[in-house]
Amino acid sequence: MGVGFELFKDAVVWEEVEVLNLSGKPYTVFTPYSKAWKAKTIPAPRPKFPARNLKSEISVFKSDALPKSPDECGYPLTQTIPPGGERAALELLRKFMAAPVYEYGTARNFPAVDGGSNLSPHLRAGTIGIRTILAELAKAREKAAPAQKPSCEVFLNELIWREFYAQVLHNFPHVTRGAFRPEYDALKWSDNQEHFAAWCEGKTGYPIVDAAMRCLNATGTMHNRLRMIVAMFLTKDLMVNWQLGERYFMRQLVDGDMAANNGGWQWSAGTGTDAAPYFRIFNPVSQAEKFDAEGKFVRHWIPELKDFSDDLVHQPWENPLLLSRSKYCPRIVLHEEQRDLCLAMFKAVKGDLKT
Ligand SMILES: Cc1cc2nc3c(=O)[nH]c(=O)nc-3n(C[C@H](O)[C@H](O)[C@H](O)COP(=O)(O)OP(=O)(O)OC[C@H]3O[C@@H](n4cnc5c(N)ncnc54)[C@H](O)[C@@H]3O)c2cc1C
């Protein structure tokens, strides 16, 4: 139709090989990467195009009516997912920058608090531009009281983590097939399918893990803290290969993103760039007690636990009688025992490791 078009990079601010170290190599550690990222000037969002009446221009295209729901396409949706589209994305951004961004540094850790921006599905789908978010963040930072500025910085760092993992995926594409450090491909993971199924269904007997997985299955989303907890649990307590968890997440998540998901899984498993060291193993009970102290999140997703007091809700096995009366499942493994087995699994390959 003689209508010109231009292409713009918009998934990330700095892509592929735009942030390299002094030797011209890609970064594999986050902190120096983020310093180099921050040293560059962030381009402003593109100005909006003037409104045009496109109706007459596109009337030449004939189309069947668009389906109103996935059911009509033969893909019934089992999850209740958040609204899509640019309008919904801008509304989330507006709400987040109005106040929550100033508490983000702390609030982001608590699953029962809506402390994050919830923008990940939009960033993934491209219904919001990263430079639009950064421009609004810069405005919010200008208005912030001194005590609120660190929260703005934490939020910026999370956006940079996203770009860090995007460039890891580009520069080290072998991460899609195995560990970033290939030595870890020799780990002898468990092939206990029942354990994996229990994890997927939210029936491990560890309330924080099960609540998180039930939330994922029902909504297609999961809080960042919980992603770390369930990923650590699958890889360190159940000793199941992180790649199974990675694949399950990609199938369930509304924000499923190859780079961020792979990075998050390899971080949790201890096999990735700048990952948690393999011997850092989250205790699911103390994590739950710290980040869901009143059991609000857990009780919401596991109604079977409604009769358990706050001090028992994260470890219902401490009251065996009440547990057997409730419909909640017993633990499938004992964390303390699995921890030692897991350390032994890693130590068996560690002898060959250079780092
Ligand atoms: C095992 C595991 C798997 C993950 N899988 C995904 C995934 O498939 N898609 C995805 O977008 N994020 C993933 N993350 C990162 C993080 O959990 C989500 O980005 C975050 O929970 C989204 O919520 P939010 O939009 O409120 O984030 P906010 O806290 O508001 O952060 C703002 C944005 O920064 C980005 N971001 C935040 N944390 C990270 C991070 N650790 N790594 C990369 N980007 C980040 C996201 O785009 C997010 O929308 C994963 C983390 C882990 C530990």
The ligand as a Tripos MOL2 file, in Angstrom:
@<TRIPOS>MOLECULE
LIG
   53    58     1     0     0
SMALL
NO_CHARGES

@<TRIPOS>ATOM
      1 C1         13.1020  -19.5990   38.8880 C.3       1 LIG1
      2 C2         12.7270  -18.2370   38.3430 C.ar      1 LIG1
      3 C3         12.0710  -18.1360   37.1200 C.ar      1 LIG1
      4 C4         11.7250  -16.8870   36.5940 C.ar      1 LIG1
      5 N1         11.0830  -16.8300   35.3830 N.ar      1 LIG1
      6 C5         10.7760  -15.6270   34.8470 C.ar      1 LIG1
      7 C6         10.1360  -15.5390   33.5690 C.ar      1 LIG1
      8 O1          9.8580  -16.5390   32.9130 O.2       1 LIG1
      9 N2          9.8220  -14.2960   33.0930 N.ar      1 LIG1
     10 C7         10.1180  -13.1550   33.7880 C.ar      1 LIG1
     11 O2          9.8120  -12.0510   33.2990 O.2       1 LIG1
     12 N3         10.7460  -13.2130   34.9740 N.ar      1 LIG1
     13 C8         11.0800  -14.4010   35.5280 C.ar      1 LIG1
     14 N4         11.6960  -14.4520   36.7560 N.ar      1 LIG1
     15 C9         12.0650  -13.1780   37.4280 C.3       1 LIG1
     16 C10        11.0210  -12.6000   38.3840 C.3       1 LIG1
     17 O3         10.5450  -13.5880   39.2500 O.3       1 LIG1
     18 C11         9.8340  -11.9480   37.6490 C.3       1 LIG1
     19 O4         10.3110  -11.0800   36.6600 O.3       1 LIG1
     20 C12         8.9670  -11.1540   38.6150 C.3       1 LIG1
     21 O5          8.4390  -12.0120   39.6120 O.3       1 LIG1
     22 C13         7.8260  -10.4800   37.8610 C.3       1 LIG1
     23 O6          7.0300   -9.7350   38.7420 O.3       1 LIG1
     24 P1          6.9450   -8.1420   38.5870 P.3       1 LIG1
     25 O7          6.6120   -7.7990   37.1870 O.co2     1 LIG1
     26 O8          6.0540   -7.6430   39.6810 O.co2     1 LIG1
     27 O9          8.4570   -7.7590   38.8490 O.3       1 LIG1
     28 P2          9.0850   -6.4570   39.5090 P.3       1 LIG1
     29 O10         9.6400   -6.8660   40.8120 O.co2     1 LIG1
     30 O11         8.1700   -5.3200   39.4600 O.co2     1 LIG1
     31 O12        10.3440   -6.1740   38.5480 O.3       1 LIG1
     32 C14        10.2300   -5.3560   37.3790 C.3       1 LIG1
     33 C15        10.6010   -6.1350   36.1540 C.3       1 LIG1
     34 O13        11.9800   -6.4820   36.1920 O.3       1 LIG1
     35 C16        12.1750   -7.7570   35.5940 C.3       1 LIG1
     36 N5         12.7370   -8.6540   36.6050 N.ar      1 LIG1
     37 C17        12.5110   -8.6230   37.9330 C.ar      1 LIG1
     38 N6         13.2360   -9.5630   38.5750 N.ar      1 LIG1
     39 C18        13.9290  -10.2050   37.5890 C.ar      1 LIG1
     40 C19        14.8510  -11.2760   37.6100 C.ar      1 LIG1
     41 N7         15.2480  -11.8680   38.7470 N.pl3     1 LIG1
     42 N8         15.3520  -11.6990   36.4320 N.ar      1 LIG1
     43 C20        14.9930  -11.1150   35.2680 C.ar      1 LIG1
     44 N9         14.1250  -10.0970   35.1920 N.ar      1 LIG1
     45 C21        13.6050   -9.6510   36.3450 C.ar      1 LIG1
     46 C22        10.8070   -8.2370   35.1240 C.3       1 LIG1
     47 O14        10.6590   -7.9240   33.7680 O.3       1 LIG1
     48 C23         9.8500   -7.4440   36.0010 C.3       1 LIG1
     49 O15         8.6000   -7.2460   35.4250 O.3       1 LIG1
     50 C24        12.0670  -15.7020   37.3000 C.ar      1 LIG1
     51 C25        12.7160  -15.8130   38.5360 C.ar      1 LIG1
     52 C26        13.0530  -17.0550   39.0520 C.ar      1 LIG1
     53 C27        13.7620  -17.1370   40.3830 C.3       1 LIG1
@<TRIPOS>BOND
     1     1     2 1
     2     2     3 ar
     3     2    52 ar
     4     3     4 ar
     5     4     5 ar
     6     4    50 ar
     7     5     6 ar
     8     6     7 ar
     9     6    13 1
    10     7     8 2
    11     7     9 ar
    12     9    10 ar
    13    10    11 2
    14    10    12 ar
    15    12    13 ar
    16    13    14 ar
    17    14    15 1
    18    14    50 ar
    19    15    16 1
    20    16    17 1
    21    16    18 1
    22    18    19 1
    23    18    20 1
    24    20    21 1
    25    20    22 1
    26    22    23 1
    27    23    24 1
    28    24    25 2
    29    24    26 1
    30    24    27 1
    31    27    28 1
    32    28    29 2
    33    28    30 1
    34    28    31 1
    35    31    32 1
    36    32    33 1
    37    33    34 1
    38    33    48 1
    39    34    35 1
    40    35    36 1
    41    35    46 1
    42    36    37 ar
    43    36    45 ar
    44    37    38 ar
    45    38    39 ar
    46    39    40 ar
    47    39    45 ar
    48    40    41 1
    49    40    42 ar
    50    42    43 ar
    51    43    44 ar
    52    44    45 ar
    53    46    47 1
    54    46    48 1
    55    48    49 1
    56    50    51 ar
    57    51    52 ar
    58    52    53 1
@<TRIPOS>SUBSTRUCTURE
     1 LIG1         1 GROUP 0 **** ****
